[in-house]
């Protein structure tokens, strides 16, 4: 496997999409504290994905 230049932005997009799709499921969790913790974790995942995707576009 070579070092493809578009691998990092692709993984970043996957992370952001995973955070958005998982956020739909998190809204159905029964405990508010668990929802808040899950949303904070998803926010961190989406932010990391955003930074990975757009790090070279300045």
PQR file with spaces between the fields and no chain letter, atoms N, CA, C, O and H, PARSE charges and radii, in Angstrom:
ATOM       1  N    UNK     1       0.853   -1.185    0.000 -0.4000 1.5000
ATOM       2  CA   UNK     1       0.000    0.000    0.000 -0.0000 2.0000
ATOM       3  C    UNK     1       0.892    1.239    0.000  0.5500 1.7000
ATOM       4  O    UNK     1       1.776    1.390    0.843 -0.5500 1.4000
ATOM       5  N    UNK     2       0.647    2.091   -0.933 -0.4000 1.5000
ATOM       6  CA   UNK     2       1.436    3.306   -1.049 -0.0000 2.0000
ATOM       7  C    UNK     2       0.929    4.397   -0.120  0.5500 1.7000
ATOM       8  O    UNK     2      -0.100    4.250    0.540 -0.5500 1.4000
ATOM       9  H    UNK     2      -0.071    1.969   -1.618  0.4000 1.0000
ATOM      10  N    UNK     3       1.658    5.464   -0.085 -0.4000 1.5000
ATOM      11  CA   UNK     3       1.274    6.608    0.730 -0.0000 2.0000
ATOM      12  C    UNK     3       0.500    7.580   -0.153  0.5500 1.7000
ATOM      13  O    UNK     3       1.080    8.497   -0.733 -0.5500 1.4000
ATOM      14  H    UNK     3       2.494    5.583   -0.620  0.4000 1.0000
ATOM      15  N    UNK     4      -0.784    7.381   -0.250 -0.4000 1.5000
ATOM      16  CA   UNK     4      -1.624    8.189   -1.126 -0.0000 2.0000
ATOM      17  C    UNK     4      -1.854    9.561   -0.493  0.5500 1.7000
ATOM      18  O    UNK     4      -2.161    9.627    0.698 -0.5500 1.4000
ATOM      19  H    UNK     4      -1.256    6.636    0.221  0.4000 1.0000
ATOM      20  N    UNK     5      -1.719   10.656   -1.242 -0.4000 1.5000
ATOM      21  CA   UNK     5      -1.842   11.995   -0.653 -0.0000 2.0000
ATOM      22  C    UNK     5      -3.254   12.341   -0.181  0.5500 1.7000
ATOM      23  O    UNK     5      -3.415   13.227    0.659 -0.5500 1.4000
ATOM      24  H    UNK     5      -1.469   10.602   -2.209  0.4000 1.0000
ATOM      25  N    UNK     6      -4.267   11.673   -0.694 -0.4000 1.5000
ATOM      26  CA   UNK     6      -5.635   12.003   -0.291 -0.0000 2.0000
ATOM      27  C    UNK     6      -6.168   11.085    0.807  0.5500 1.7000
ATOM      28  O    UNK     6      -7.364   11.114    1.098 -0.5500 1.4000
ATOM      29  H    UNK     6      -4.136   10.953   -1.376  0.4000 1.0000
ATOM      30  N    UNK     7      -5.324   10.284    1.410 -0.4000 1.5000
ATOM      31  CA   UNK     7      -5.772    9.362    2.449 -0.0000 2.0000
ATOM      32  C    UNK     7      -6.239   10.099    3.705  0.5500 1.7000
ATOM      33  O    UNK     7      -7.287    9.764    4.256 -0.5500 1.4000
ATOM      34  H    UNK     7      -4.352   10.261    1.173  0.4000 1.0000
ATOM      35  N    UNK     8      -5.491   11.083    4.161 -0.4000 1.5000
ATOM      36  CA   UNK     8      -5.848   11.795    5.386 -0.0000 2.0000
ATOM      37  C    UNK     8      -7.172   12.553    5.245  0.5500 1.7000
ATOM      38  O    UNK     8      -8.007   12.448    6.144 -0.5500 1.4000
ATOM      39  H    UNK     8      -4.639   11.355    3.713  0.4000 1.0000
ATOM      40  N    UNK     9      -7.413   13.314    4.162 -0.4000 1.5000
ATOM      41  CA   UNK     9      -8.727   13.962    4.025 -0.0000 2.0000
ATOM      42  C    UNK     9      -9.871   12.957    3.926  0.5500 1.7000
ATOM      43  O    UNK     9     -10.970   13.223    4.413 -0.5500 1.4000
ATOM      44  H    UNK     9      -6.735   13.399    3.432  0.4000 1.0000
ATOM      45  N    UNK    10      -9.629   11.816    3.306 -0.4000 1.5000
ATOM      46  CA   UNK    10     -10.664   10.789    3.217 -0.0000 2.0000
ATOM      47  C    UNK    10     -11.026   10.265    4.602  0.5500 1.7000
ATOM      48  O    UNK    10     -12.206   10.130    4.924 -0.5500 1.4000
ATOM      49  H    UNK    10      -8.736   11.600    2.910  0.4000 1.0000
ATOM      50  N    UNK    11     -10.023    9.971    5.419 -0.4000 1.5000
ATOM      51  CA   UNK    11     -10.293    9.510    6.779 -0.0000 2.0000
ATOM      52  C    UNK    11     -10.993   10.594    7.593  0.5500 1.7000
ATOM      53  O    UNK    11     -11.859   10.292    8.414 -0.5500 1.4000
ATOM      54  H    UNK    11      -9.064   10.081    5.157  0.4000 1.0000
ATOM      55  N    UNK    12     -10.626   11.840    7.370 -0.4000 1.5000
ATOM      56  CA   UNK    12     -11.296   12.936    8.067 -0.0000 2.0000
ATOM      57  C    UNK    12     -12.768   13.022    7.707  0.5500 1.7000
ATOM      58  O    UNK    12     -13.613   13.235    8.576 -0.5500 1.4000
ATOM      59  H    UNK    12      -9.922   12.085    6.703  0.4000 1.0000
ATOM      60  N    UNK    13     -13.077   12.857    6.426 -0.4000 1.5000
ATOM      61  CA   UNK    13     -14.495   12.865    6.007 -0.0000 2.0000
ATOM      62  C    UNK    13     -15.249   11.691    6.611  0.5500 1.7000
ATOM      63  O    UNK    13     -16.398   11.836    7.026 -0.5500 1.4000
ATOM      64  H    UNK    13     -12.391   12.684    5.720  0.4000 1.0000
ATOM      65  N    UNK    14     -14.611   10.533    6.664 -0.4000 1.5000
ATOM      66  CA   UNK    14     -15.254    9.375    7.293 -0.0000 2.0000
ATOM      67  C    UNK    14     -15.537    9.635    8.773  0.5500 1.7000
ATOM      68  O    UNK    14     -16.581    9.240    9.290 -0.5500 1.4000
ATOM      69  H    UNK    14     -13.677   10.414    6.327  0.4000 1.0000
ATOM      70  N    UNK    15     -14.611   10.293    9.440 -0.4000 1.5000
ATOM      71  CA   UNK    15     -14.819   10.611   10.856 -0.0000 2.0000
ATOM      72  C    UNK    15     -15.985   11.569   11.035  0.5500 1.7000
ATOM      73  O    UNK    15     -16.800   11.393   11.940 -0.5500 1.4000
ATOM      74  H    UNK    15     -13.762   10.614    9.019  0.4000 1.0000
ATOM      75  N    UNK    16     -16.070   12.583   10.177 -0.4000 1.5000
ATOM      76  CA   UNK    16     -17.178   13.537   10.290 -0.0000 2.0000
ATOM      77  C    UNK    16     -18.516   12.870    9.978  0.5500 1.7000
ATOM      78  O    UNK    16     -19.501   13.106   10.678 -0.5500 1.4000
ATOM      79  H    UNK    16     -15.408   12.726    9.442  0.4000 1.0000
ATOM      80  N    UNK    17     -18.562   12.048    8.948 -0.4000 1.5000
ATOM      81  CA   UNK    17     -19.801   11.349    8.619 -0.0000 2.0000
ATOM      82  C    UNK    17     -20.215   10.385    9.718  0.5500 1.7000
ATOM      83  O    UNK    17     -21.399   10.261   10.029 -0.5500 1.4000
ATOM      84  H    UNK    17     -17.763   11.856    8.379  0.4000 1.0000
ATOM      85  N    UNK    18     -19.237    9.700   10.308 -0.4000 1.5000
ATOM      86  CA   UNK    18     -19.534    8.794   11.417 -0.0000 2.0000
ATOM      87  C    UNK    18     -20.118    9.562   12.593  0.5500 1.7000
ATOM      88  O    UNK    18     -21.070    9.100   13.222 -0.5500 1.4000
ATOM      89  H    UNK    18     -18.274    9.801   10.055  0.4000 1.0000
ATOM      90  N    UNK    19     -19.567   10.719   12.896 -0.4000 1.5000
ATOM      91  CA   UNK    19     -20.079   11.527   13.999 -0.0000 2.0000
ATOM      92  C    UNK    19     -21.509   11.986   13.722  0.5500 1.7000
ATOM      93  O    UNK    19     -22.347   11.974   14.624 -0.5500 1.4000
ATOM      94  H    UNK    19     -18.793   11.095   12.385  0.4000 1.0000
ATOM      95  N    UNK    20     -21.795   12.389   12.488 -0.4000 1.5000
ATOM      96  CA   UNK    20     -23.145   12.854   12.166 -0.0000 2.0000
ATOM      97  C    UNK    20     -24.164   11.717   12.217  0.5500 1.7000
ATOM      98  O    UNK    20     -25.257   11.888   12.759 -0.5500 1.4000
ATOM      99  H    UNK    20     -21.115   12.399   11.756  0.4000 1.0000
ATOM     100  N    UNK    21     -23.816   10.575   11.664 -0.4000 1.5000
ATOM     101  CA   UNK    21     -24.755    9.456   11.636 -0.0000 2.0000
ATOM     102  C    UNK    21     -24.961    8.890   13.043  0.5500 1.7000
ATOM     103  O    UNK    21     -26.081    8.536   13.411 -0.5500 1.4000
ATOM     104  H    UNK    21     -22.929   10.437   11.225  0.4000 1.0000
ATOM     105  N    UNK    22     -23.896    8.804   13.821 -0.4000 1.5000
ATOM     106  CA   UNK    22     -24.016    8.311   15.189 -0.0000 2.0000
ATOM     107  C    UNK    22     -24.809    9.286   16.052  0.5500 1.7000
ATOM     108  O    UNK    22     -25.490    8.872   16.990 -0.5500 1.4000
ATOM     109  H    UNK    22     -22.986    9.092   13.523  0.4000 1.0000
ATOM     110  N    UNK    23     -24.726   10.564   15.743 -0.4000 1.5000
ATOM     111  CA   UNK    23     -25.499   11.566   16.482 -0.0000 2.0000
ATOM     112  C    UNK    23     -26.996   11.346   16.379  0.5500 1.7000
ATOM     113  O    UNK    23     -27.738   11.686   17.301 -0.5500 1.4000
ATOM     114  H    UNK    23     -24.173   10.900   14.980  0.4000 1.0000
ATOM     115  N    UNK    24     -27.449   10.782   15.268 -0.4000 1.5000
ATOM     116  CA   UNK    24     -28.871   10.457   15.141 -0.0000 2.0000
ATOM     117  C    UNK    24     -29.273    9.387   16.146  0.5500 1.7000
ATOM     118  O    UNK    24     -30.362    9.451   16.717 -0.5500 1.4000
ATOM     119  H    UNK    24     -26.846   10.506   14.519  0.4000 1.0000
ATOM     120  N    UNK    25     -28.411    8.410   16.366 -0.4000 1.5000
ATOM     121  CA   UNK    25     -28.686    7.331   17.304 -0.0000 2.0000
ATOM     122  C    UNK    25     -28.574    7.810   18.750  0.5500 1.7000
ATOM     123  O    UNK    25     -29.335    7.364   19.608 -0.5500 1.4000
ATOM     124  H    UNK    25     -27.527    8.358   15.902  0.4000 1.0000
ATOM     125  N    UNK    26     -27.635    8.711   19.027 -0.4000 1.5000
ATOM     126  CA   UNK    26     -27.398    9.193   20.387 -0.0000 2.0000
ATOM     127  C    UNK    26     -28.624    9.934   20.915  0.5500 1.7000
ATOM     128  O    UNK    26     -28.884    9.915   22.118 -0.5500 1.4000
ATOM     129  H    UNK    26     -27.016    9.074   18.330  0.4000 1.0000
ATOM     130  N    UNK    27     -29.363   10.573   20.048 -0.4000 1.5000
ATOM     131  CA   UNK    27     -30.556   11.294   20.480 -0.0000 2.0000
ATOM     132  C    UNK    27     -31.609   10.406   21.106  0.5500 1.7000
ATOM     133  O    UNK    27     -32.486   10.906   21.810 -0.5500 1.4000
ATOM     134  H    UNK    27     -29.151   10.589   19.071  0.4000 1.0000
ATOM     135  N    UNK    28     -31.553    9.103   20.871 -0.4000 1.5000
ATOM     136  CA   UNK    28     -32.527    8.174   21.433 -0.0000 2.0000
ATOM     137  C    UNK    28     -32.074    7.530   22.734  0.5500 1.7000
ATOM     138  O    UNK    28     -32.793    6.694   23.281 -0.5500 1.4000
ATOM     139  H    UNK    28     -30.840    8.697   20.298  0.4000 1.0000
ATOM     140  N    UNK    29     -30.907    7.892   23.241 -0.4000 1.5000
ATOM     141  CA   UNK    29     -30.435    7.309   24.499 -0.0000 2.0000
ATOM     142  C    UNK    29     -31.320    7.777   25.646  0.5500 1.7000
ATOM     143  O    UNK    29     -31.771    8.923   25.644 -0.5500 1.4000
ATOM     144  H    UNK    29     -30.323    8.570   22.796  0.4000 1.0000
ATOM     145  N    UNK    30     -31.578    6.913   26.628 -0.4000 1.5000
ATOM     146  CA   UNK    30     -32.550    7.244   27.675 -0.0000 2.0000
ATOM     147  C    UNK    30     -32.050    8.211   28.745  0.5500 1.7000
ATOM     148  O    UNK    30     -32.858    8.941   29.319 -0.5500 1.4000
ATOM     149  H    UNK    30     -31.212    5.982   26.629  0.4000 1.0000
ATOM     150  N    UNK    31     -30.748    8.245   29.036 -0.4000 1.5000
ATOM     151  CA   UNK    31     -30.254    9.076   30.125 -0.0000 2.0000
ATOM     152  C    UNK    31     -29.600   10.339   29.596  0.5500 1.7000
ATOM     153  O    UNK    31     -28.731   10.272   28.726 -0.5500 1.4000
ATOM     154  H    UNK    31     -30.091    7.652   28.570  0.4000 1.0000
ATOM     155  N    UNK    32     -30.009   11.492   30.114 -0.4000 1.5000
ATOM     156  CA   UNK    32     -29.442   12.760   29.614 -0.0000 2.0000
ATOM     157  C    UNK    32     -27.929   12.870   29.815  0.5500 1.7000
ATOM     158  O    UNK    32     -27.232   13.417   28.961 -0.5500 1.4000
ATOM     159  H    UNK    32     -30.714   11.546   30.820  0.4000 1.0000
ATOM     160  N    UNK    33     -27.420   12.360   30.926 -0.4000 1.5000
ATOM     161  CA   UNK    33     -25.979   12.432   31.163 -0.0000 2.0000
ATOM     162  C    UNK    33     -25.192   11.637   30.142  0.5500 1.7000
ATOM     163  O    UNK    33     -24.121   12.054   29.700 -0.5500 1.4000
ATOM     164  H    UNK    33     -27.986   11.916   31.620  0.4000 1.0000
ATOM     165  N    UNK    34     -25.730   10.497   29.774 -0.4000 1.5000
ATOM     166  CA   UNK    34     -25.089    9.671   28.755 -0.0000 2.0000
ATOM     167  C    UNK    34     -25.149   10.346   27.391  0.5500 1.7000
ATOM     168  O    UNK    34     -24.201   10.270   26.610 -0.5500 1.4000
ATOM     169  H    UNK    34     -26.600   10.158   30.133  0.4000 1.0000
ATOM     170  N    UNK    35     -26.265   11.006   27.112 -0.4000 1.5000
ATOM     171  CA   UNK    35     -26.386   11.740   25.840 -0.0000 2.0000
ATOM     172  C    UNK    35     -25.366   12.866   25.763  0.5500 1.7000
ATOM     173  O    UNK    35     -24.726   13.062   24.730 -0.5500 1.4000
ATOM     174  H    UNK    35     -27.035   11.068   27.747  0.4000 1.0000
ATOM     175  N    UNK    36     -25.217   13.607   26.861 -0.4000 1.5000
ATOM     176  CA   UNK    36     -24.259   14.721   26.868 -0.0000 2.0000
ATOM     177  C    UNK    36     -22.842   14.210   26.660  0.5500 1.7000
ATOM     178  O    UNK    36     -22.084   14.780   25.875 -0.5500 1.4000
ATOM     179  H    UNK    36     -25.738   13.448   27.700  0.4000 1.0000
ATOM     180  N    UNK    37     -22.483   13.146   27.351 -0.4000 1.5000
ATOM     181  CA   UNK    37     -21.140   12.582   27.204 -0.0000 2.0000
ATOM     182  C    UNK    37     -20.914   12.084   25.773  0.5500 1.7000
ATOM     183  O    UNK    37     -19.843   12.289   25.203 -0.5500 1.4000
ATOM     184  H    UNK    37     -23.099   12.683   27.988  0.4000 1.0000
ATOM     185  N    UNK    38     -21.920   11.434   25.202 -0.4000 1.5000
ATOM     186  CA   UNK    38     -21.790   10.928   23.836 -0.0000 2.0000
ATOM     187  C    UNK    38     -21.678   12.077   22.838  0.5500 1.7000
ATOM     188  O    UNK    38     -20.875   12.015   21.907 -0.5500 1.4000
ATOM     189  H    UNK    38     -22.791   11.267   25.665  0.4000 1.0000
ATOM     190  N    UNK    39     -22.475   13.122   23.027 -0.4000 1.5000
ATOM     191  CA   UNK    39     -22.389   14.265   22.118 -0.0000 2.0000
ATOM     192  C    UNK    39     -21.036   14.963   22.216  0.5500 1.7000
ATOM     193  O    UNK    39     -20.506   15.427   21.206 -0.5500 1.4000
ATOM     194  H    UNK    39     -23.127   13.173   23.783  0.4000 1.0000
ATOM     195  N    UNK    40     -20.475   15.043   23.412 -0.4000 1.5000
ATOM     196  CA   UNK    40     -19.155   15.652   23.553 -0.0000 2.0000
ATOM     197  C    UNK    40     -18.085   14.807   22.855  0.5500 1.7000
ATOM     198  O    UNK    40     -17.181   15.346   22.217 -0.5500 1.4000
ATOM     199  H    UNK    40     -20.905   14.666   24.233  0.4000 1.0000
ATOM     200  N    UNK    41     -18.191   13.489   22.979 -0.4000 1.5000
ATOM     201  CA   UNK    41     -17.244   12.606   22.291 -0.0000 2.0000
ATOM     202  C    UNK    41     -17.401   12.733   20.779  0.5500 1.7000
ATOM     203  O    UNK    41     -16.409   12.740   20.051 -0.5500 1.4000
ATOM     204  H    UNK    41     -18.925   13.051   23.498  0.4000 1.0000
ATOM     205  N    UNK    42     -18.638   12.833   20.306 -0.4000 1.5000
ATOM     206  CA   UNK    42     -18.865   12.988   18.873 -0.0000 2.0000
ATOM     207  C    UNK    42     -18.381   14.346   18.380  0.5500 1.7000
ATOM     208  O    UNK    42     -17.905   14.462   17.251 -0.5500 1.4000
ATOM     209  H    UNK    42     -19.444   12.827   20.898  0.4000 1.0000
ATOM     210  N    UNK    43     -18.498   15.361   19.210 -0.4000 1.5000
ATOM     211  CA   UNK    43     -17.973   16.679   18.845 -0.0000 2.0000
ATOM     212  C    UNK    43     -16.455   16.618   18.674  0.5500 1.7000
ATOM     213  O    UNK    43     -15.909   17.184   17.727 -0.5500 1.4000
ATOM     214  H    UNK    43     -18.884   15.266   20.127  0.4000 1.0000
ATOM     215  N    UNK    44     -15.787   15.935   19.586 -0.4000 1.5000
ATOM     216  CA   UNK    44     -14.329   15.793   19.469 -0.0000 2.0000
ATOM     217  C    UNK    44     -13.964   15.006   18.211  0.5500 1.7000
ATOM     218  O    UNK    44     -13.002   15.349   17.524 -0.5500 1.4000
ATOM     219  H    UNK    44     -16.231   15.476   20.355  0.4000 1.0000
ATOM     220  N    UNK    45     -14.726   13.955   17.907 -0.4000 1.5000
ATOM     221  CA   UNK    45     -14.472   13.167   16.703 -0.0000 2.0000
ATOM     222  C    UNK    45     -14.683   14.004   15.446  0.5500 1.7000
ATOM     223  O    UNK    45     -13.875   13.949   14.519 -0.5500 1.4000
ATOM     224  H    UNK    45     -15.507   13.676   18.465  0.4000 1.0000
ATOM     225  N    UNK    46     -15.769   14.779   15.413 -0.4000 1.5000
ATOM     226  CA   UNK    46     -16.048   15.609   14.243 -0.0000 2.0000
ATOM     227  C    UNK    46     -14.996   16.708   14.079  0.5500 1.7000
ATOM     228  O    UNK    46     -14.595   17.019   12.957 -0.5500 1.4000
ATOM     229  H    UNK    46     -16.425   14.823   16.166  0.4000 1.0000
ATOM     230  N    UNK    47     -14.554   17.286   15.176 -0.4000 1.5000
ATOM     231  CA   UNK    47     -13.528   18.327   15.106 -0.0000 2.0000
ATOM     232  C    UNK    47     -12.202   17.748   14.597  0.5500 1.7000
ATOM     233  O    UNK    47     -11.524   18.367   13.777 -0.5500 1.4000
ATOM     234  H    UNK    47     -14.879   17.033   16.087  0.4000 1.0000
ATOM     235  N    UNK    48     -11.843   16.575   15.081 -0.4000 1.5000
ATOM     236  CA   UNK    48     -10.620   15.927   14.593 -0.0000 2.0000
ATOM     237  C    UNK    48     -10.746   15.608   13.109  0.5500 1.7000
ATOM     238  O    UNK    48      -9.792   15.784   12.352 -0.5500 1.4000
ATOM     239  H    UNK    48     -12.393   16.072   15.747  0.4000 1.0000
ATOM     240  N    UNK    49     -11.907   15.144   12.693 -0.4000 1.5000
ATOM     241  CA   UNK    49     -12.129   14.862   11.280 -0.0000 2.0000
ATOM     242  C    UNK    49     -12.067   16.115   10.432  0.5500 1.7000
ATOM     243  O    UNK    49     -11.524   16.100    9.327 -0.5500 1.4000
ATOM     244  H    UNK    49     -12.682   15.001   13.308  0.4000 1.0000
ATOM     245  N    UNK    50     -12.622   17.204   10.949 -0.4000 1.5000
ATOM     246  CA   UNK    50     -12.573   18.482   10.230 -0.0000 2.0000
ATOM     247  C    UNK    50     -11.129   18.944   10.045  0.5500 1.7000
ATOM     248  O    UNK    50     -10.735   19.378    8.963 -0.5500 1.4000
ATOM     249  H    UNK    50     -13.062   17.217   11.847  0.4000 1.0000
ATOM     250  N    UNK    51     -10.353   18.842   11.116 -0.4000 1.5000
ATOM     251  CA   UNK    51      -8.960   19.263   11.032 -0.0000 2.0000
ATOM     252  C    UNK    51      -8.166   18.376   10.080  0.5500 1.7000
ATOM     253  O    UNK    51      -7.300   18.866    9.356 -0.5500 1.4000
ATOM     254  H    UNK    51     -10.673   18.490   11.995  0.4000 1.0000
ATOM     255  N    UNK    52      -8.450   17.085   10.074 -0.4000 1.5000
ATOM     256  CA   UNK    52      -7.758   16.180    9.151 -0.0000 2.0000
ATOM     257  C    UNK    52      -8.143   16.465    7.698  0.5500 1.7000
ATOM     258  O    UNK    52      -7.313   16.367    6.794 -0.5500 1.4000
ATOM     259  H    UNK    52      -9.154   16.686   10.663  0.4000 1.0000
ATOM     260  N    UNK    53      -9.407   16.818    7.489 -0.4000 1.5000
ATOM     261  CA   UNK    53      -9.877   17.044    6.123 -0.0000 2.0000
ATOM     262  C    UNK    53      -9.347   18.350    5.546  0.5500 1.7000
ATOM     263  O    UNK    53      -8.926   18.387    4.390 -0.5500 1.4000
ATOM     264  H    UNK    53     -10.081   16.898    8.223  0.4000 1.0000
ATOM     265  N    UNK    54      -9.362   19.408    6.321 -0.4000 1.5000
ATOM     266  CA   UNK    54      -9.047   20.735    5.788 -0.0000 2.0000
ATOM     267  C    UNK    54      -7.695   21.273    6.265  0.5500 1.7000
ATOM     268  O    UNK    54      -7.485   22.486    6.238 -0.5500 1.4000
ATOM     269  H    UNK    54      -9.705   19.378    7.261  0.4000 1.0000
ATOM     270  N    UNK    55      -6.789   20.424    6.692 -0.4000 1.5000
ATOM     271  CA   UNK    55      -5.503   20.898    7.210 -0.0000 2.0000
ATOM     272  C    UNK    55      -4.606   21.480    6.139  0.5500 1.7000
ATOM     273  O    UNK    55      -3.784   22.347    6.434 -0.5500 1.4000
ATOM     274  H    UNK    55      -6.960   19.439    6.714  0.4000 1.0000
ATOM     275  N    UNK    56      -4.742   21.028    4.904 -0.4000 1.5000
ATOM     276  CA   UNK    56      -3.863   21.501    3.831 -0.0000 2.0000
ATOM     277  C    UNK    56      -4.469   22.614    2.995  0.5500 1.7000
ATOM     278  O    UNK    56      -3.826   23.109    2.069 -0.5500 1.4000
ATOM     279  H    UNK    56      -5.410   20.324    4.664  0.4000 1.0000
ATOM     280  N    UNK    57      -5.668   23.006    3.300 -0.4000 1.5000
ATOM     281  CA   UNK    57      -6.346   24.043    2.509 -0.0000 2.0000
ATOM     282  C    UNK    57      -6.333   25.355    3.256  0.5500 1.7000
ATOM     283  O    UNK    57      -7.312   25.700    3.917 -0.5500 1.4000
ATOM     284  H    UNK    57      -6.189   22.603    4.052  0.4000 1.0000
ATOM     285  N    UNK    58      -5.253   26.085    3.165 -0.4000 1.5000
ATOM     286  CA   UNK    58      -5.185   27.369    3.867 -0.0000 2.0000
ATOM     287  C    UNK    58      -4.995   28.515    2.908  0.5500 1.7000
ATOM     288  O    UNK    58      -4.917   29.668    3.332 -0.5500 1.4000
ATOM     289  H    UNK    58      -4.457   25.805    2.627  0.4000 1.0000
